[in-house]
Amino acid sequence: MTSTTEKVRQLAPHWGVMFVLMFGTLALVERFITGELGFLPSLVVVIVIALAYPAVVRALGVAPPVWERS
């Protein structure tokens, strides 16, 4: 079992990437597709990225050990 500190160390880079990906996607959507998004559409975009990111990272083989399924 890994300690909390080790889990945070493994996940911090992925949290950062997800954060940048969320803001980047929202900026691109607002700039090139729709103009200003409302709260709910923005929330949907964020949730989709948050749910899809771990699966994509696992498929690419770069998931941290705490996300690996046994």
VEXTORDO-107408 format. One record per residue (C-alpha): x, y, z; residue in three letters. Coordinates in nm, 2 decimals. Layout:
      px      py      pz  balum
       X       Y       Z    ALA
...
! end
This chain:
      px      py      pz  balum
    0.00    0.00    0.00    MET
    0.14    0.34   -0.09    THR
    0.14    0.63    0.14    SER
   -0.07    0.94    0.09    THR
    0.25    1.14    0.01    THR
    0.35    0.90   -0.26    GLU
    0.00    0.90   -0.41    LYS
    0.01    1.28   -0.43    VAL
    0.36    1.28   -0.58    ARG
    0.24    1.04   -0.85    GLN
   -0.08    1.22   -0.92    LEU
    0.03    1.59   -0.90    ALA
    0.16    1.60   -1.26    PRO
   -0.16    1.45   -1.39    HIS
   -0.37    1.70   -1.20    TRP
   -0.17    1.98   -1.35    GLY
   -0.22    1.84   -1.70    VAL
   -0.59    1.80   -1.65    MET
   -0.62    2.15   -1.51    PHE
   -0.44    2.30   -1.82    VAL
   -0.64    2.07   -2.05    LEU
   -0.97    2.19   -1.90    MET
   -0.88    2.56   -1.92    PHE
   -0.74    2.52   -2.27    GLY
   -1.04    2.33   -2.40    THR
   -1.28    2.59   -2.25    LEU
   -1.07    2.87   -2.40    ALA
   -1.07    2.71   -2.75    LEU
   -1.44    2.63   -2.74    VAL
   -1.53    2.99   -2.63    GLU
   -1.29    3.15   -2.88    ARG
   -1.36    2.94   -3.19    PHE
   -1.70    2.76   -3.15    ILE
   -1.96    2.93   -2.93    THR
   -1.85    3.25   -2.79    GLY
   -1.91    3.27   -2.41    GLU
   -2.02    2.94   -2.26    LEU
   -2.27    2.93   -1.97    GLY
   -2.20    2.76   -1.64    PHE
   -2.36    2.43   -1.72    LEU
   -2.20    2.37   -2.06    PRO
   -1.86    2.46   -1.90    SER
   -1.93    2.22   -1.62    LEU
   -2.01    1.94   -1.88    VAL
   -1.68    2.00   -2.06    VAL
   -1.49    1.98   -1.73    VAL
   -1.66    1.67   -1.62    ILE
   -1.61    1.50   -1.96    VAL
   -1.24    1.58   -1.94    ILE
   -1.21    1.47   -1.58    ALA
   -1.37    1.13   -1.65    LEU
   -1.20    1.07   -1.99    ALA
   -0.85    1.17   -1.89    TYR
   -0.76    0.86   -1.67    PRO
   -0.89    0.62   -1.93    ALA
   -0.69    0.79   -2.20    VAL
   -0.38    0.80   -1.99    VAL
   -0.42    0.43   -1.91    ARG
   -0.46    0.35   -2.28    ALA
   -0.14    0.54   -2.36    LEU
    0.04    0.35   -2.10    GLY
    0.16    0.65   -1.90    VAL
   -0.08    0.62   -1.60    ALA
    0.07    0.65   -1.25    PRO
    0.09    0.32   -1.06    PRO
   -0.20    0.43   -0.83    VAL
   -0.43    0.44   -1.13    TRP
   -0.33    0.10   -1.26    GLU
   -0.60   -0.16   -1.23    ARG
   -0.50   -0.49   -1.07    SER
! end
